[in-house]
């Protein structure tokens, strides 16, 4: 009986260590999203450049597009920005930006000082409600949305050249051909 009392806590401790080790070696940008394969949540938000004008996600219906969630206070967003500018310059896909839980003035300055605006339109989600609908929990986050309005891919964290070349571009070509 005494042996059993020693072995049980030891086994539990070893299981906890194993789960922790496995969790620490996973890539947080590869967290599966329950939204992939489902319709993208609809939104109707004020434009960042003109708060009196609303933009609706339904305006992108029938197009393959990227939805990029960013903020001026987000350091990884600054890292990703040159790649978004390059992707936008290719005119391969329209990119809609959503400025998340940010101050409008700071966001506009950030776009101006960041080398340009890669977005066909940027909306403002000041209170974060649309972000909640999309399951945003770390910035930047980018969604590939198909012609029917379904989310086909979610990137958590900044794009890299490798992610664009190996995942985004092939998926965009496939979706555009559908």
Secondary structure, DSSP 8 states (H G I E B T S, - for coil): -HHHHHHHHHHHHHHHHHHHHHHHTS-GGG---TTTTSB----EEEBSS-TTSEEEGGGGTTS-EEEEEE-TT-HHHHHHHHHHHHHHHTTSSEEEEEEES--HHHHHHHHHHTT----SEEEEETT-HHHHHHT--SSSEEEEE-TTSBEEEEEES---HHHIIIIIHHHHHHHHH-
